[in-house]
């Protein structure tokens, strides 16, 4: 089985749109780190754009489901980091 790459996972996660902002979680810089194990286990570490985001569980579940759907991923887990999101993390056009 081919090793999945961080780029493959990030490209897939562009499908996850933050409904409050209307942009994807990768472009927003919400995805801070992606760890990929040898067996295809993936951990996506992310932050929210607001500390008490009402859509937190929705976004976490969407990220988990989309990451899990990438070929080569056996299992995906999402960890919310205790950091405040910063607009400077957004991708430059």
C-alpha positions as CSV (number, residue, x, y, z in Angstrom):
1,X,0.0,0.0,0.0
2,X,1.3,3.4,-1.0
3,X,2.0,5.9,1.8
4,X,-0.5,8.7,1.9
5,X,1.0,12.2,1.8
6,X,0.2,15.4,3.7
7,X,-0.6,17.1,0.4
8,X,-3.2,14.4,-0.5
9,X,-4.9,15.0,2.9
10,X,-4.7,18.8,2.7
11,X,-6.1,18.7,-0.9
12,X,-9.0,16.6,0.3
13,X,-9.7,18.8,3.3
14,X,-10.3,21.8,1.0
15,X,-13.8,20.3,0.7
16,X,-14.5,21.2,4.3
17,X,-16.0,24.7,4.3
18,X,-16.4,26.7,7.5
19,X,-20.1,27.7,7.0
20,X,-19.7,30.9,9.1
21,X,-16.9,32.2,6.9
22,X,-17.5,30.5,3.6
23,X,-13.9,29.4,3.1
24,X,-12.2,26.0,3.4
25,X,-10.3,24.9,6.6
26,X,-7.0,24.6,4.7
27,X,-7.1,28.1,3.2
28,X,-8.2,29.5,6.5
29,X,-5.1,28.0,8.2
30,X,-7.1,26.0,10.6
31,X,-5.2,22.8,9.9
32,X,-2.0,23.2,11.9
33,X,-0.4,19.8,11.6
34,X,-1.0,16.4,9.9
35,X,0.8,13.4,11.4
36,X,0.9,10.2,9.3
37,X,1.8,6.9,10.8
38,X,3.4,4.0,8.8
39,X,0.2,2.0,9.0
40,X,-2.0,4.7,7.5
41,X,-3.2,6.2,10.8
42,X,-3.6,10.0,10.5
43,X,-4.0,12.6,13.1
44,X,-5.1,16.1,12.0
45,X,-4.4,18.9,14.5
46,X,-6.6,21.9,14.0
47,X,-7.7,25.1,15.6
48,X,-11.1,26.9,15.4
49,X,-11.6,30.4,14.2
50,X,-13.5,31.3,17.4
51,X,-13.0,29.9,20.9
52,X,-16.6,28.9,21.4
53,X,-17.4,28.1,17.8
54,X,-21.0,26.7,17.6
55,X,-19.9,24.6,14.6
56,X,-16.9,22.9,16.3
57,X,-18.3,19.4,16.4
58,X,-19.5,19.7,12.8
59,X,-16.1,20.9,11.6
60,X,-14.2,18.2,13.5
61,X,-16.5,15.5,12.2
62,X,-16.2,16.7,8.6
63,X,-12.4,16.9,8.8
64,X,-12.3,13.4,10.3
65,X,-14.7,11.9,7.6
66,X,-12.9,13.6,4.7
67,X,-9.4,12.6,5.9
68,X,-10.6,9.0,6.4
69,X,-11.8,8.9,2.8
70,X,-8.3,9.6,1.4
71,X,-6.9,6.4,-0.2
72,X,-4.3,4.9,2.0
73,X,-5.7,6.3,5.2
74,X,-6.7,3.5,7.6
75,X,-8.0,5.6,10.4
76,X,-8.2,9.4,11.0
77,X,-8.5,11.3,14.2
78,X,-8.8,15.0,14.8
79,X,-7.3,16.9,17.7
80,X,-8.4,20.4,18.6
81,X,-5.5,22.5,19.7
82,X,-5.8,25.0,22.5
83,X,-4.5,27.9,20.4
84,X,-6.2,31.0,19.2
85,X,-6.5,31.1,15.4
86,X,-4.7,34.0,13.8
87,X,-5.7,35.5,10.4
88,X,-2.0,35.5,9.4
89,X,-2.2,31.7,9.1
90,X,-4.5,32.0,6.1
91,X,-3.0,31.0,2.8
92,X,-1.9,33.8,0.5
93,X,-3.7,33.9,-2.9
